[in-house]
């Protein structure tokens, strides 16, 4: 998710216009050790906690879908369809997190404490503003979108019910994005991990309570899963806020003003990544419409399959976080060759890990799916999905890690240029393979996998051009 602009650097900040700018962290002088540690050790230090955090996020999502699955195939299909809208909203959130992480990392590597603190403050305000805009927009448009996707009856009702509570609590989710991004930019992935553990524990407790009801508390059905998600994010945001302020990051909205320049710079880095993610999600809305021809079981299989594939996806995101922080901090410390080496080592390590995961997906697809549903048609569709994606799963890791490396450099346009068109190529390719070649849902699974490989390969060649080393933030 990235950019290819090599123009004049942005103008210096006007510190006279910034009230009460404080230093970012008392430990900030120690964090740029990432620019001197042996790279393998630095990658493990960052990727380990980040990967565990992401894997816990999978559990977070799978717990939701496991409980929802007990309500029946229609609610499961509704939440699966709603997940594509939710992914689009999460992609919008990366506008904040990508820009904040990249700029904090660059400023931390260069020991520019005031700038890093300003980024944290403006990221906080940007999260609130974007959440407000998309919550209102979503509440107005979401029912029409689901209807246009071809959802009907209980499937349509379940999708709307789930997203209603997500929209109402979207500000909680975006604040977590903004605040955790500050930690990651500073090279601290352990704190977000601890917060994720707390959030997951809360979600585990609240899911059955809100879905099925308890005592005087009514059963919210699929909406209960969304309520549990929102509450756990709210608590996570509060914890992030408290911890940052104990580290002397003074994020008090009533005590500082908006810096249009800094918000623009954060957004300029994050926007291509966010756009890529949104277009990815929209493409899946179109794919969902195609998949409806093969029944709600195929839709449920795709949604559940994506959550299972999260084992690979979020592992790759962990190494992408490492690449992002290391590239950003090393460029800030004027060490571009070390930044490049960090990116390629991260690609190597995730490739080895995804090779193991791919073997598991290919050999045990049916037992994996049966953990979450006993519906034989969902299992049949899902079994084929896991086996097909396993063939190209390594390229998913290449795509995500290089996307993180580009983002850490503040050069977020190239991934967008690569990812968006190749993701949308899945639409005609799916129609061709599913209908023309009569491969049905398996044709769609193959279209997804082939384009994943194409994205990874193209990004390798673009990253090798090395223009990202000269990007100014």
SEMI-330877 format. One line per field, with one value per residue (C-alpha): residue number from 1; residue in three letters; x, y, z. Coordinates in steps of 0.001 Angstrom, whole numbers, plus 524288, in hexadecimal, padded with zeros to 5 digits. Layout:
BEGIN
num (NUM|...) .
residuo (ALA|...) .
X (X|...) .
Y (Y|...) .
Z (Z|...) .
//
This chain:
BEGIN
num (1|2|3|4|5|6|7|8|9|10|11|12|13|14|15|16|17|18|19|20|21|22|23|24|25|26|27|28|29|30|31|32|33|34|35|36|37|38|39|40|41|42|43|44|45|46|47|48|49|50|51|52|53|54|55|56|57|58|59|60|61|62|63|64|65|66|67|68|69|70|71|72|73|74|75|76|77|78|79|80|81|82|83|84|85|86|87|88|89|90|91|92|93|94|95|96|97|98|99|100|101|102|103|104|105|106|107|108|109|110|111|112|113|114|115|116|117|118|119|120|121|122|123|124|125|126|127|128|129|130|131|132|133|134|135|136|137|138|139|140|141|142|143|144|145|146|147|148|149|150|151|152|153|154|155|156|157|158|159|160|161|162|163|164|165|166|167|168|169|170|171|172|173|174|175|176|177|178|179|180|181|182|183|184|185|186|187|188|189|190|191|192|193|194|195|196|197|198|199|200|201|202|203|204|205|206|207|208|209|210|211|212|213|214|215|216|217|218|219|220|221|222|223|224|225|226|227|228|229|230|231|232|233|234|235|236|237|238|239|240|241|242|243|244|245|246|247|248|249|250|251|252|253|254|255|256|257|258|259|260|261|262|263|264|265|266|267|268|269|270|271|272|273|274|275|276|277|278|279|280|281|282|283|284|285|286|287|288|289|290|291|292|293|294|295|296|297|298|299|300|301|302|303|304|305|306|307|308|309|310|311|312|313|314|315|316|317|318|319|320|321|322|323|324|325|326|327|328|329|330|331|332|333|334|335|336|337|338|339|340|341|342|343|344|345|346|347|348|349|350|351|352|353|354|355|356|357|358|359|360|361|362|363|364|365|366|367|368|369|370|371|372|373|374|375|376|377|378|379|380|381|382|383|384|385|386|387|388|389|390|391|392|393|394|395|396|397|398|399|400|401|402|403|404|405|406|407|408|409|410|411|412|413|414|415|416|417|418|419|420|421|422|423|424|425|426|427|428|429|430|431|432|433|434|435|436|437|438|439|440|441|442|443|444|445|446|447|448|449|450|451|452|453|454|455|456|457|458|459|460|461|462|463|464|465|466|467|468|469|470|471|472|473) .
residuo (UNK|UNK|UNK|UNK|UNK|UNK|UNK|UNK|UNK|UNK|UNK|UNK|UNK|UNK|UNK|UNK|UNK|UNK|UNK|UNK|UNK|UNK|UNK|UNK|UNK|UNK|UNK|UNK|UNK|UNK|UNK|UNK|UNK|UNK|UNK|UNK|UNK|UNK|UNK|UNK|UNK|UNK|UNK|UNK|UNK|UNK|UNK|UNK|UNK|UNK|UNK|UNK|UNK|UNK|UNK|UNK|UNK|UNK|UNK|UNK|UNK|UNK|UNK|UNK|UNK|UNK|UNK|UNK|UNK|UNK|UNK|UNK|UNK|UNK|UNK|UNK|UNK|UNK|UNK|UNK|UNK|UNK|UNK|UNK|UNK|UNK|UNK|UNK|UNK|UNK|UNK|UNK|UNK|UNK|UNK|UNK|UNK|UNK|UNK|UNK|UNK|UNK|UNK|UNK|UNK|UNK|UNK|UNK|UNK|UNK|UNK|UNK|UNK|UNK|UNK|UNK|UNK|UNK|UNK|UNK|UNK|UNK|UNK|UNK|UNK|UNK|UNK|UNK|UNK|UNK|UNK|UNK|UNK|UNK|UNK|UNK|UNK|UNK|UNK|UNK|UNK|UNK|UNK|UNK|UNK|UNK|UNK|UNK|UNK|UNK|UNK|UNK|UNK|UNK|UNK|UNK|UNK|UNK|UNK|UNK|UNK|UNK|UNK|UNK|UNK|UNK|UNK|UNK|UNK|UNK|UNK|UNK|UNK|UNK|UNK|UNK|UNK|UNK|UNK|UNK|UNK|UNK|UNK|UNK|UNK|UNK|UNK|UNK|UNK|UNK|UNK|UNK|UNK|UNK|UNK|UNK|UNK|UNK|UNK|UNK|UNK|UNK|UNK|UNK|UNK|UNK|UNK|UNK|UNK|UNK|UNK|UNK|UNK|UNK|UNK|UNK|UNK|UNK|UNK|UNK|UNK|UNK|UNK|UNK|UNK|UNK|UNK|UNK|UNK|UNK|UNK|UNK|UNK|UNK|UNK|UNK|UNK|UNK|UNK|UNK|UNK|UNK|UNK|UNK|UNK|UNK|UNK|UNK|UNK|UNK|UNK|UNK|UNK|UNK|UNK|UNK|UNK|UNK|UNK|UNK|UNK|UNK|UNK|UNK|UNK|UNK|UNK|UNK|UNK|UNK|UNK|UNK|UNK|UNK|UNK|UNK|UNK|UNK|UNK|UNK|UNK|UNK|UNK|UNK|UNK|UNK|UNK|UNK|UNK|UNK|UNK|UNK|UNK|UNK|UNK|UNK|UNK|UNK|UNK|UNK|UNK|UNK|UNK|UNK|UNK|UNK|UNK|UNK|UNK|UNK|UNK|UNK|UNK|UNK|UNK|UNK|UNK|UNK|UNK|UNK|UNK|UNK|UNK|UNK|UNK|UNK|UNK|UNK|UNK|UNK|UNK|UNK|UNK|UNK|UNK|UNK|UNK|UNK|UNK|UNK|UNK|UNK|UNK|UNK|UNK|UNK|UNK|UNK|UNK|UNK|UNK|UNK|UNK|UNK|UNK|UNK|UNK|UNK|UNK|UNK|UNK|UNK|UNK|UNK|UNK|UNK|UNK|UNK|UNK|UNK|UNK|UNK|UNK|UNK|UNK|UNK|UNK|UNK|UNK|UNK|UNK|UNK|UNK|UNK|UNK|UNK|UNK|UNK|UNK|UNK|UNK|UNK|UNK|UNK|UNK|UNK|UNK|UNK|UNK|UNK|UNK|UNK|UNK|UNK|UNK|UNK|UNK|UNK|UNK|UNK|UNK|UNK|UNK|UNK|UNK|UNK|UNK|UNK|UNK|UNK|UNK|UNK|UNK|UNK|UNK|UNK|UNK|UNK|UNK|UNK|UNK|UNK|UNK|UNK|UNK|UNK|UNK|UNK|UNK|UNK|UNK|UNK|UNK|UNK|UNK|UNK|UNK|UNK|UNK|UNK|UNK|UNK|UNK|UNK|UNK|UNK|UNK|UNK|UNK|UNK|UNK|UNK|UNK|UNK|UNK|UNK|UNK|UNK|UNK|UNK|UNK|UNK|UNK) .
X (80000|80917|80ED8|81881|819DA|827C6|825A6|82A65|829A5|81E72|820B9|82586|81BA7|817D2|819F0|81504|80767|807B6|802E3|80927|81083|81692|820A9|81B5E|820AF|82AF4|83041|830BE|83F7C|8407E|836F1|83FC4|84808|8405A|849D3|85586|850A0|8541D|8491B|8448E|84336|83C53|832AB|82F80|82E3D|8240B|81D98|81C1F|812C2|80C5C|809DF|80462|7FB9C|7F6A9|7F4AB|7ECD4|7E4D1|7E1A8|7DD02|7D556|7CE68|7CD0F|7C6A7|7BC5F|7B9DC|7B9D1|7AEF4|7A786|7A87A|7A02A|794FB|79455|79937|7917F|796F5|7A477|7A302|79E1F|7A9D5|7B2DF|7AD38|7ADE6|7BC27|7BF78|7B9A9|7C0C1|7CD8B|7CB28|7C978|7D5CB|7DCD0|7D889|7DE9C|7EBC1|7EBF0|7EE67|7F6ED|7FFD5|802B2|80498|80D88|815E5|817AD|819FB|823F5|82B0B|82B43|82F23|83A79|83EF4|83C59|832B7|82A57|8216D|81DA5|81A8F|811F9|80A93|807FA|80213|7F938|7F44C|7F245|7E944|7E0EA|7E0DE|7DBBE|7D025|7CCCC|7CD91|7C59B|7BADB|7BA57|7B9EE|7B0A3|7A663|7A8C3|7A815|79B82|7952A|79A4D|79D1A|78F5C|78F4E|79CD3|798E0|78C99|794CD|79D8B|791D1|78FCB|781ED|779C3|780E2|78E33|78B2F|7859E|79190|79B1B|793EE|792C3|7A140|7A5C5|79C84|7A469|7B174|7ADD9|7A97A|7B676|7BF76|7C663|7CB48|7D14C|7D7DB|7DD7B|7E41B|7E9D3|7EF55|7F4B1|7FAD4|8015C|8091A|80E63|8121B|818F5|82142|824CB|81C05|813AC|812BD|8091D|7FF26|80093|7FD25|7F176|7ED09|7ED74|7E4A9|7DB61|7DAA9|7D7B5|7CC9F|7C756|7C762|7BF0E|7B5BA|7B2E8|7A978|7A3D1|79F82|79C69|793BE|79045|79260|7885D|78173|78AC7|783C4|78976|78EC4|7919C|79C1A|79BE8|7A116|7ADBB|7AF7B|7AC6A|7B6C4|7C08B|7BDBB|7BEAC|7CB9E|7D10C|7CC08|7D36D|7DF6B|7DEF2|7DDDF|7E993|7F1B2|7EE64|7F1E7|7FED0|80313|8004C|807D8|8132C|8115F|80A77|800AD|7F519|7EB53|7E272|7DDF3|7EC04|7F0C2|7EBD2|7EAAA|7F6E5|7F1C7|7FF8C|8021E|7F4B9|7F731|80480|7FEE2|7F3C5|7FCB9|8043B|7F87B|7EEC6|7F462|7F46E|7E6AA|7E20F|7E826|7E142|7D436|7D507|7D8B7|7CC93|7C3CF|7C900|7C487|7B703|7B694|7BC25|7B1C3|7A756|7AD9B|7AE92|7A024|79D75|7A308|79B00|79C8E|7A56B|7AFBC|7AED1|7B058|7BBF5|7C2D8|7C098|7C4CB|7D009|7D52A|7D4E1|7DC44|7E5E3|7E818|7F1F8|7FA92|7F633|7F884|80565|809A3|80465|80D30|8193C|813BE|81340|82183|8254F|81D94|82401|831AC|83133|82BC7|8355E|84138|83DCE|83C2F|849C8|84F24|85188|84A5F|8522C|84EFF|840B9|840D4|84736|83D05|8321C|837BB|83ABC|82CA1|82818|830B9|82BE0|81D69|81F83|824A9|81968|80EF7|814AB|81139|8039B|80121|80445|7FA59|7EFE3|7F248|7F2A2|7E822|7DE08|7D1EC|7D553|7D8C1|7CB8A|7C3F9|7C8DC|7BFA9|7B436|7AE25|7A6B6|7ABA4|7A9FE|7B162|7BC1C|7BCEE|7BE48|7C7C9|7D03E|7D288|7D55A|7E015|7E6CE|7E723|7EC0F|7F691|7FD67|80039|7FFFF|80E70|80BD9|8022B|80D76|81604|80B27|80857|8166B|81AB5|80E8B|812C9|8209A|81B95|812B4|81DC0|82500|81921|8186E|80AF8|806DD|80DA7|80649|7F986|7FCE3|7FFE3|7F5A8|7E957|7E913|7EDA5|7E38B|7D8E1|7DDF2|7D7B0|7CA3E|7CB5D|7D45D|7CA5D|7BF72|7C7F5|7CC25|7BF80|7B5F1|7BCFA|7C577|7BA86|7C37D|7B8E8|7BDB3|7CAEE|7CD33|7CB83|7D50F|7DF18|7DD2C|7DFF0|7EC43|7F206|7F0A1|7F6DA|802E6|80325|802D9|80E2F|816A6|8146A|8173B|82448|828BF|823C6|82A4A|83728|836D5|83AA2|833E1|82D39|83A59|83949|82B47|82995|81ED1) .
Y (80000|80C5B|81893|81C1A|82AD0|8300E|83E9E|84950|845C4|84B38|85867|8584F|858A7|865AC|862CE|8703B|86BA5|85F76|86155|8597B|84FEE|84610|83B8A|82E8D|82492|82495|8181B|81DC9|81F49|81092|80CAF|8101B|80469|7FE48|8056D|7FE82|7F11F|7E54B|7E4EA|7D725|7DA9F|7E769|7E082|7D64F|7E0D8|7E7E2|7DD01|7D38A|7DB9A|7E189|7D427|7CEE8|7DAE9|7D851|7C9DC|7CD85|7D63C|7CA30|7C36B|7CFC7|7CE82|7BFBF|7BFFB|7C929|7C07D|7B418|7B962|7BF1A|7B200|7AC43|7B514|7AE1A|7AF55|7BBC3|7C405|7BE9D|7C2A1|7D01A|7D2AF|7CD50|7D702|7E204|7DEEF|7E4AD|7F1CB|7F0BD|7EE2F|7FA5E|80238|7FC3D|7FFE8|80DF4|80D17|809F5|817E4|81BBA|81088|80FEF|81E6F|81F1C|8132E|817AA|82587|821E9|817B8|8217A|82BE7|8220E|81D47|82B63|82E84|8394D|8387A|8442F|83FC1|8320F|83786|84024|83464|82D0C|8387E|83ACD|82C4B|82C0F|8371C|83185|82486|82B1F|83317|827B2|81EF5|82929|82AA4|81C1F|818A3|8220F|81E0E|80FA7|810B2|81771|80EEC|8016B|7FB98|7FFA5|7F9E0|7ECAC|7EC8F|7EFB9|7E436|7DB4C|7D817|7D47D|7D012|7CBFE|7CD83|7DBDF|7DE28|7D818|7E03F|7ECE1|7E974|7E675|7F2F0|7FBB0|7F9F8|7FA81|807E4|80CB7|808B5|80BD8|816BF|80CA7|80488|8101D|81551|8083B|8094B|816D2|81429|806EF|80CE6|815DF|80A33|80329|80F04|80FA3|80154|7FCD0|7F14E|7EB35|7F511|7F316|7E472|7E5D4|7EE4A|7E465|7D983|7E174|7E498|7D674|7D1F2|7DBB9|7D7B5|7C953|7CC78|7D5F4|7CEA8|7C456|7CE05|7D7C2|7CDEB|7C509|7CDD5|7CBE3|7CE23|7DB1D|7DE23|7DB15|7D2DC|7DBB0|7D0A5|7D3EF|7E1F3|7DCD5|7D8B7|7E6A2|7EC61|7E3BF|7E811|7F67D|7F571|7EE43|7F8D8|80382|7FDB5|7FC09|80A5E|80EB6|80657|80B8F|81971|81755|81090|81AD4|825BA|81ED7|81F04|82DBC|82E26|838AE|835D5|83F57|8441B|85033|854D2|8549B|85977|8534F|8537B|852FD|850EE|844FE|83F0B|840BB|83A1F|82EC3|82D53|82E4B|8225B|81AB0|81DD6|814BE|8097E|80C8C|80DB1|8007F|7FA34|80068|7FC57|7EEB3|7EE0C|7F3AC|7E990|7DF36|7E52F|7E2E8|7D53B|7D27B|7D5EA|7CC27|7C1D9|7C320|7BB42|7AF97|7B14B|7B6DE|7AB66|7B064|7BE15|7B873|7B04A|7BC49|7C450|7B947|7B5D3|7C3B3|7C2F1|7B618|7BB9E|7C64D|7BCEA|7BFA1|7CD9E|7D2BA|7CB6F|7D2FF|7DF94|7DD43|7DD1F|7E897|7F05E|7ECE5|7F106|7FD9C|801D2|7FD8E|80404|81093|81186|80DE6|817C5|821CB|81E1C|81F68|810BE|80D51|800EE|7FB75|7FEF5|7F731|7EB67|7EBA8|7EB0A|7DF51|7D7DA|7D9F7|7D470|7C87C|7C5A3|7C6D8|7BE50|7B345|7B482|7B4E9|7A8CF|7A159|7A74D|7A420|795E0|79581|79BE2|79272|785E5|788AA|791D5|78A19|78821|7968D|79AC7|79116|797E5|7A318|79CD4|78F7A|793C2|78A4C|793EE|79EBF|79506|79083|79E61|7A1E3|795E7|79975|7A796|7A430|79A95|7A432|7AFF9|7A77B|7A695|7B53A|7B91A|7BCAD|7C7CA|7CD78|7CF15|7D573|7DF06|7E317|7E445|7EC71|7F49E|7F6FF|7FA5D|8042E|80A09|80B3F|8133B|81C03|817A0|811B3|813B2|8082C|7FD94|8046C|804C8|7F640|7F13A|7F837|7F41E|7E641|7E4A3|7E949|7DFFE|7D599|7D9DC|7D6C3|7CB59|7C5A0|7C705|7C0D8|7B53D|7B325|7B4C0|7B37B|7A80C|7A2F9|7A1D9|7A7E8|7AC7C|7A602|7AF5E|7BAC0|7B4B8|7B316|7C128|7C5F8|7BDC4|7C0E7|7CF92|7CE81|7C896|7D348|7DE13|7D844|7D69A|7E460|7EAA1|7E37E|7E9BC|7F73F|7F6D8|7F35D|8007A|806A0|813B5|81243|8151A|8236A|8262C|831C6|83231) .
Z (80000|7FB2A|7F246|7E76E|7E895|7E8FC|7E98C|7F270|800DE|808C0|80F61|81D76|82865|82E43|83CA8|840C2|83CBC|84544|85337|85E08|85552|85E93|85C82|85811|861BA|86C48|86624|85881|8589B|85A6F|84FDF|8444A|84865|83D46|83479|83AB0|83F25|836AA|82CBE|82F98|83DE4|83AB6|831B4|83BF6|84667|83E44|8368E|841DF|84A33|83E1C|83846|844FA|845BB|83807|83ABF|846BA|83DD9|835C8|8420F|8450A|837D8|83804|84569|83FD8|83421|83C6F|8451E|83995|832AC|83D92|83923|82BFB|81DCE|81AA6|825F1|822D1|81492|818BD|8216F|816DA|80D1C|81732|8197A|80C27|8104E|81D41|81610|80DFB|81A7E|82030|813AB|81584|8230C|81CE7|817A2|825BD|82A51|81E6C|81E79|82D2B|82DA1|8222F|82733|83568|830FF|82847|832EE|83D6D|83521|83381|841E4|83E60|84A82|84872|83ADD|83FAB|84A6A|840E8|83828|843BB|8472E|83973|83713|842E3|83D8A|82FD5|83513|83B92|82F84|825ED|82EF6|82F91|820C9|81DC6|828C5|82397|81578|818C9|8207C|814E1|809DE|80F5E|80D88|7FF3B|7FD20|80297|7FA49|7EE41|7F1D2|7F01D|7FE7F|80242|80DCC|81A15|8139A|810B3|81E54|824E3|81CEC|8203C|82E97|82FC4|82901|830AE|83D2C|83602|830AB|83E04|8440D|838A2|84007|849EB|83F08|8385A|84513|84741|83985|83C46|849D6|846EF|83AF2|843F0|84B6E|83ED9|83938|84582|8440E|84F33|84ADC|8585F|85DDD|852DF|8552C|86396|8604B|85620|8605E|8693B|85E13|859C4|86789|86892|85B4F|85F18|86AF9|86468|857B2|85CFB|866B8|85C57|8519D|859BA|86530|873A7|87E4D|87BC7|8708B|863B7|858B6|84DF7|8446D|83A76|83F73|84C59|845D4|840DB|84E3E|85488|84A34|84C8A|85B50|85AAF|85199|85AA2|86605|85D52|8595D|86785|86B54|85FEC|863CD|87211|86F05|86538|86EC7|87988|86FFF|86F21|861FE|86543|85C7B|8624E|8572F|85EB5|85FF9|85204|844F1|837A0|82F32|8214A|81C19|82494|821F9|81377|8148D|81C58|812A4|806C9|80B56|8100A|80536|7FAAC|8046C|808C1|7FAB6|7F77A|802EC|7FFD8|7F19E|7F612|7FE7E|7F3E3|7EA5D|7F3E4|7F441|7E598|7E741|7F16F|7E777|7DE1E|7E8BB|7EC3D|7DFD8|7E724|7F393|80125|80484|7FAF0|800DF|80E7C|809EF|80474|810C7|819B1|810AF|811A3|82057|8202E|8165C|82055|82664|81A9A|81838|825E3|82713|81B0F|820EF|82CBB|82413|81C4E|82903|82B64|81D9D|81EDD|82BA4|827B2|81A5F|82037|82B69|8234B|818D1|823AB|8287E|81A7C|818E9|80C32|80952|816B8|8145C|807A5|80DFB|818E5|80ECE|80779|813F8|81840|80B2B|80CF8|81AB1|8175F|80B5F|813BF|81D57|812BF|80C76|818DB|819A4|80B58|80DC0|818DD|81069|80552|80D4E|81796|81160|81541|823A6|824A5|81F32|8278E|833C1|83048|82932|826C1|81AAB|81015|804CD|80BCD|80F03|800D5|7FB94|80679|804A6|7F672|7FA37|803F7|7FADB|7EF93|7F739|7FD74|7F04A|7EFC5|7FE1B|7FE92|7F512|7FED0|8084A|7FDF3|7FA93|8089A|80D4D|801B1|8034E|81159|80CFB|802F9|80D62|81730|80D09|80B9F|7FD68|7FD2C|7EF09|7E829|7EFB7|7ECA8|7DE34|7DE7E|7E7EE|7E374|7D509|7D7B0|7E268|7D92C|7CECF|7D76D|7D2CC|7C438|7C724|7D091|7C696|7BC25|7C46A|7CBFD|7C0BC|7B3B5|7B803|7C0E6|7CCC4|7D56A|7E2D4|7E0AE|7D55B|7DEAE|7E852|7DD63|7D8EA|7E6BC|7E7DA|7DA84|7DC68|7E9DC|7E37E|7D934|7E37A|7EB13|7DEFC|7D9B3|7E6F1|7E7A9|7DAF1|7DED1|7EC2B|7E59C|7DE87|7EBBA|7E950|7F692|7FD1C|7F946|7FD85|806A7|810FB) .
//
